[in-house]
Amino acid sequence: MSQLPQLQMIDKTRSIAQKDINVSAVLMYGSFTKDEGDQYSDIEFYIFLNAKEKFSGENWVSQIHPLAVYFKNEFGSEVAIFENMVRGEFHFLTTREMNVIKSWEGLVTFSDFEKMILVDKDGLLINTLNQLQTKEPVRTKHENVLWLSQSLLNLLVTTGNLIKRQEYAHAYQSLSNVQRYLLWLIRVATKQTNHWESPTKNLEKDIDPDWYHVFQQTTTDLDSEKIDTAFKNALIVSRKLFDQLNIEGKLKELLGRIE
C-alpha cells in the first residue's frame, strides 16, 4: 500500500528544516502525533527560527509541495492548501518565542514528545517541553466541571433570549456554542475526555449510541421551529448532565428558570 502523502510531506518538512541553518527546531502537533492521521488529516507545525528578518513563510512552505493557496487566517496561523489538497498549518516563531509552549500547559494534552519533535538541533525544544509539569490535564476536576456548567448556563440564557427576540440566525450560531459545552460535559460524564480540544472529533466512536442520539436532538438547521425544539432539547440534556455530575443547586435553579 502506498504511503500517505501527508507522511511524505512530513518527512520532506523534516529534511528541509534539517538543511536550513536558520531553523532551530520543528514541533509537530495534531493527528499524526496521536497515531490518528489518515488521508484526510492536516499537517501542522510550529517552526522555530534563529531569525525572521526577510523570512518568507510562503517561500519556505512551497518547498514541501506545490502550493494552491497560501494565506494567514484569523488566528494568525499561516495556512497552506497544497496542490494535492492536503491542508497545512504553520506557525513561524523565533527561538526567543519558544516559551509560548509553556502557556499551553493545563489547556491541551501533549502527545509523546518523541512524536512531536521533528527537528531539535540545539536541544532547546526538548528542554522547553521537559519543563512542563502537566502533560495531560485532568478534565474531570470539580473546578473545571463547574466552569463548564457556568459557561453552558450563560450560553443557554443568551440563546433563549435570541429566540425570544426572533433572531433565529443569531440563535442558530449561539446554539452551536451551546452544543460545544454540552459535548465537553458529556465527555466528562461518560469518562471520554480524549479529543478534548475538538470535542466533536471522533464523536461517533468516542461516546455510546444513546448519548450520541441525545446530543443529536440538540442539532438543527436554520428553521425557527426546529431551532426552538433543539434549544428545548438542549435544556433537557443540560438538566440530565447537571443531575449526573452533581452540579450545585443554584446553577440547577437558574437552569430551571430558562424558558
C-alpha positions in Angstrom: 0.0 0.0 0.0 1.4 3.4 -1.0 2.4 5.8 1.8 0.0 8.6 2.7 1.0 11.9 1.0 1.0 13.6 4.4 3.7 11.3 5.7 5.8 12.0 2.7 5.3 15.8 3.3 6.2 15.4 7.0 9.4 13.7 6.0 10.1 16.5 3.5 9.4 19.1 6.1 12.0 17.4 8.4 14.5 17.3 5.6 14.1 20.9 4.6 14.4 22.0 8.3 17.5 19.9 8.9 19.3 21.6 6.0 18.1 25.1 6.8 20.7 26.8 9.1 18.0 29.3 10.1 15.7 26.6 11.6 16.5 25.6 15.1 13.5 23.3 15.8 10.2 22.0 14.4 7.3 20.9 16.7 4.6 18.9 15.0 1.1 18.7 16.5 -2.3 17.2 15.5 -3.4 13.8 14.3 -0.1 12.5 13.2 1.4 12.9 16.7 -1.5 10.8 18.1 -1.4 7.9 15.6 -4.8 9.1 14.2 -3.7 10.6 10.9 -5.3 9.4 7.7 -5.7 10.6 4.1 -8.0 13.4 5.2 -5.8 14.8 8.0 -4.0 18.1 8.1 -0.3 18.6 8.8 0.5 21.1 11.5 3.8 22.6 12.7 5.5 25.2 14.9 8.8 26.1 13.3 11.3 28.0 15.4 13.8 30.2 13.6 17.0 31.8 14.6 16.0 35.0 12.8 12.8 36.2 11.0 14.2 39.2 9.2 13.4 38.9 5.5 12.0 35.4 6.1 9.1 34.3 3.9 6.9 31.5 5.3 5.2 31.0 1.9 8.6 30.5 0.2 9.7 28.1 2.9 6.4 26.0 2.8 6.4 25.9 -1.0 9.5 23.7 -0.8 7.4 20.9 0.8 4.9 20.6 -2.1 3.5 22.9 -4.8 1.0 25.4 -3.3 -2.5 26.1 -4.5 -3.4 28.7 -1.8 -1.4 30.3 1.0 -2.7 32.9 3.5 -2.8 33.9 7.1 -6.1 33.0 8.9 -8.0 34.9 11.6 -5.9 33.2 14.3 -2.6 34.2 12.8 -1.7 30.8 11.5 -0.2 30.6 8.1 -2.4 28.2 6.1 -1.4 26.2 3.1 -3.7 24.3 0.8 -1.3 22.2 -1.4 -2.0 21.1 -5.0 -2.6 17.6 -3.7 -5.4 19.1 -1.5 -3.6 18.4 1.8 -4.1 21.3 4.2 -1.3 22.5 6.4 -1.0 25.0 9.3 2.3 26.7 10.0 3.5 28.9 12.9 6.9 30.6 12.3 8.4 31.9 15.6 11.9 32.8 16.7 13.7 30.6 19.3 13.2 33.5 21.8 9.4 32.9 21.5 9.7 29.1 22.2 8.3 29.7 25.7 4.9 30.0 24.2 4.7 26.3 24.6 4.6 26.7 28.4 1.4 28.8 28.0 -0.4 25.7 26.7 0.2 23.8 29.9 -3.1 22.8 31.5 -5.0 23.7 28.4 -4.0 21.0 25.9 -3.0 17.4 26.0 0.5 16.8 24.8 1.4 13.8 22.7 4.6 11.8 23.3 7.4 14.3 22.9 9.3 12.0 20.6 6.3 12.1 18.1 6.0 15.9 18.4 9.7 16.8 17.9 10.5 16.7 14.3 13.8 18.6 14.5 15.7 19.9 17.5 19.2 20.9 16.5 20.1 22.8 19.7 18.1 20.8 22.3 16.0 23.9 23.1 12.7 22.3 22.2 13.1 19.2 24.4 14.4 21.3 27.2 11.3 23.5 27.0 8.9 20.5 26.8 10.6 18.9 29.8 9.8 21.9 31.9 6.1 21.2 31.6 4.5 19.8 34.8 1.2 18.9 33.3 1.3 16.8 30.1 -2.4 15.7 30.3 -4.8 17.9 32.2 -7.4 16.2 34.4 -10.7 17.4 32.8 -12.9 15.9 35.5 -11.8 18.2 38.3 -14.7 19.9 40.1 -13.5 23.4 39.3 -13.3 22.5 35.6 -16.8 20.9 35.6 -18.2 23.9 37.5 -16.7 26.3 34.9 -18.1 24.3 32.0 -21.5 24.3 33.7 -21.4 28.1 34.3 -20.4 28.7 30.7 -23.1 26.5 29.4 -25.7 28.2 31.6 -24.5 31.6 30.2 -24.9 30.4 26.6 -28.3 28.9 27.3 -29.6 32.3 28.6 -28.1 34.1 25.6 -29.6 31.6 23.1 -33.0 31.7 24.8 -33.1 35.4 24.6 -32.2 35.4 20.9 -35.0 33.0 20.2 -37.5 35.2 22.1 -36.2 38.2 20.0 -36.8 36.0 16.9 -33.2 36.5 15.8 -33.1 32.9 14.5 -29.8 33.1 12.5 -28.0 34.5 15.6 -29.7 31.9 17.8 -28.6 29.2 15.4 -25.0 30.3 15.8 -25.3 30.6 19.5 -26.8 27.1 19.7 -23.6 25.7 18.2 -21.7 27.2 21.1 -24.2 25.5 23.5 -23.5 22.2 21.7 -19.8 22.5 22.3 -20.2 22.9 26.0 -22.7 20.1 26.1 -20.2 17.8 24.4 -17.5 18.7 26.9 -19.9 17.8 29.8 -21.0 14.6 28.1 -17.3 13.6 27.7 -16.8 14.2 31.4 -20.0 12.3 32.3 -19.0 9.3 30.1 -15.3 9.5 31.0 -14.3 10.0 27.4 -12.1 13.1 27.7 -9.9 12.3 24.8 -10.2 14.7 21.8 -10.9 17.4 24.4 -9.6 20.3 22.3 -12.0 19.3 19.5 -14.9 17.7 21.3 -16.7 16.7 18.1 -13.7 14.8 16.8 -14.3 11.0 16.5 -17.5 11.5 18.5 -19.2 8.6 16.6 -16.7 6.2 18.2 -15.9 8.0 21.5 -19.4 8.1 23.1 -22.1 5.4 23.1 -25.1 5.5 20.7 -27.6 6.6 23.4 -25.6 9.7 24.3 -24.9 10.4 20.6 -28.7 10.3 20.0 -29.3 12.6 22.9 -26.8 15.1 21.5 -28.2 14.7 18.0 -31.5 16.1 19.3 -29.9 19.4 20.1 -28.8 19.9 16.5 -30.9 21.5 13.8 -31.0 23.5 10.5 -31.9 27.2 10.2 -35.6 26.9 10.8 -37.4 28.8 13.6 -39.5 25.9 14.9 -36.6 23.4 14.7 -34.3 25.8 16.5 -36.8 26.2 19.3 -37.1 22.4 19.5 -33.4 21.9 19.5 -33.0 24.6 22.2 -35.6 22.9 24.4 -33.8 19.6 23.9 -30.5 21.3 24.9 -32.2 22.3 28.2 -33.3 18.7 28.8 -29.8 17.4 28.2 -28.3 20.1 30.4 -30.6 19.1 33.3 -29.6 15.4 32.8 -25.9 16.4 32.9 -26.3 18.7 35.9 -28.0 15.8 37.8 -25.4 13.2 36.8 -22.5 15.5 37.6 -24.0 16.8 40.9 -23.9 20.4 39.8 -24.6 22.8 42.7 -28.2 23.8 43.5 -28.0 27.5 42.4 -27.0 26.6 38.9 -29.7 24.0 38.7 -32.2 26.5 39.9 -31.2 29.1 37.3 -31.3 26.4 34.6 -34.9 25.7 35.6 -35.8 29.3 35.1 -34.7 29.4 31.4 -37.6 29.1 29.1 
